[in-house]
């Protein structure tokens, strides 16, 4: 059995795959963190730029459809 070192392209591909695999969970973490800050009165939705407000509202709507 021959063992060879991975090429940089293979290492990069694996790393991108790992980032993609965790991206959804990381986004949810940020949303939950923001919700906690809003609930505690530290931030309001108005503290975010309009585009960020719209994106968060859209994601909440979509997540709300999941049962």
Secondary structure, 3 states (H helix, E strand, C coil): CCCCCCCHHHHHHHHHHHHHHHHHHHHHHHHHHHHHHHHCCCCCHHHCCHHHHHHHHHHHHHHHCCC
